[in-house]
Amino acid sequence: MPISTALVTTDRPARYLKQLISHLGHKTTTRLLDDTRGTVTVTAGTCALSAGPDGLRLLADAADLEGLARVQDVVARHLVRFATQEELSVDWTEPMAGGDLDILDPVVDDYLLSHCTPADEVLRQLAATTREATGSASGMQVSHDEGVLLTMLTRLVGATFAVEVGTFTGYSSLCVARGLAEGGRLLTCDVSEEWTAIARTAWEQAGVADRIDLKVGAAVETLRALPEEPLIDIAFIDADKDSYPVYYEEIVRRLRPGGLVVLDNVFLGGRVFDPAYQEAHHLAIRELNDFIAGDERVESVMLPVRDGVTLARRR
Ligand SMILES: C[S@@+](CC[C@H](N)C(=O)[O-])C[C@H]1O[C@@H](n2cnc3c(N)ncnc32)[C@H](O)[C@@H]1O
C-alpha cells in the first residue's frame, strides 16, 4: 500500500485542518480526533492530518498509486482553495511502501552508533554471543545507542526500582541495571529459559547480577503480581506486541509521579503508518500509540530512535 507525506508550511495549521474536515465531511467520511489531529477518508484512500508548530502535516495512503494520486489531489486542491490570505504549497513526497519504511537513512544510523558512549567489552561480547547463539532472532536485541539511552534515562529518573518486559539475552537489562541508583533493583521478565541463560552469564560478567531479579513466565502475570502502589521508577516494554496495551496499563498505574515508561518498536518497522497491515499486533500498537498521545495520566513523546521509542512520564 503506497503512502506519501507532505508538510504544508503555514501559521494556521489547525484552522485549515478543521476547515478541511468540516467541508469534506459533507461528501466523505472525516474524523476530528482533537484540535490538532484528524482524518479524511475518500473512496480511494485516507489522509491523516496533524497540526504542529511548523505547519500542517499530511500522510496519505491508498490501495494503489492511482488512488494515492486521487487522495493527494482532493486534499491539496481544497487546502489551496481555503487559503485566501496566503499561497499554500502542498509538496508530496514520492510514494513509498509503508511497510518498508526506513525511518533513518543507514548512514545516519551508523553515525548515531559511532557518536554515543561506546559499548564496553561485556556488551560487545554479549552482542557477539547473541548473534552466534540465536541467529536471526538476534535482531530483537536493542541497538547500542538505544541501550545508552536506557542507561541515561534510568540514571536521570534516579531509579531504585526498574521493570523490564522482554529480557531476551539481557542487553537492555544490563543497560538499565547500570543506570540504577545505589541499592536499586531491576525486575525483568521473559518466557525463555534458553535466551535468559545467556543474559545471566553477561550480568555476572558485568557485576550487576546481584541487582537483577529475573522472572521466567508470562509477563502479564509477573506485572499483576506486583503491589498496586506506585513504586516503579522506570519501565521498559520490549516483548510481544499484541500485549503492549496490557503491559502499559499494568505499569502506568504502578508508576510513581515522575516515573517513566519506555516502549520500544512503536513504528513496527513502518507498518504502524500503513493501514494495509491489520493483524492483531498492528492494531494493538496503532491503538496504543493513539491512546498514549491522549492519556492524561502521562506526558509523552515519540522518538525516531531505531524502530520508534515512546517515552511516557507519569504526571
Ligand atoms: C524484542 S525481545 C527483547 C529484547 C531485549 N530487550 C534486548 O534488548 O535484548 C522480546 C522478548 O520478549 C519475550 N516474550 C515474548 N512473549 C512474552 C511474554 N508473554 N512474556 C514475557 N516475555 C515474552 C521473548 O521471549 C523475547 O525474548
The ligand as a Gaussian input file, in Angstrom:
#p B3LYP/6-31G(d) Opt

LIG

0 1
 C       12.486000      -7.979000      21.438000
 S       12.937000      -9.237000      22.553000
 C       13.601000      -8.355000      23.899000
 C       14.965000      -7.794000      23.582000
 C       15.690000      -7.264000      24.783000
 N       15.021000      -6.118000      25.353000
 C       17.128000      -6.931000      24.430000
 O       17.455000      -5.768000      24.249000
 O       17.912000      -7.845000      24.241000
 C       11.380000      -9.785000      23.106000
 C       11.397000     -10.828000      24.207000
 O       10.077000     -10.946000      24.717000
 C        9.897000     -12.254000      25.155000
 N        8.463000     -12.527000      25.278000
 C        7.574000     -12.814000      24.294000
 N        6.361000     -13.010000      24.819000
 C        6.466000     -12.815000      26.144000
 C        5.545000     -12.870000      27.227000
 N        4.251000     -13.149000      27.037000
 N        6.009000     -12.636000      28.469000
 C        7.320000     -12.332000      28.672000
 N        8.228000     -12.275000      27.680000
 C        7.808000     -12.507000      26.444000
 C       10.598000     -13.096000      24.098000
 O       10.937000     -14.370000      24.632000
 C       11.801000     -12.238000      23.753000
 O       12.950000     -12.643000      24.458000

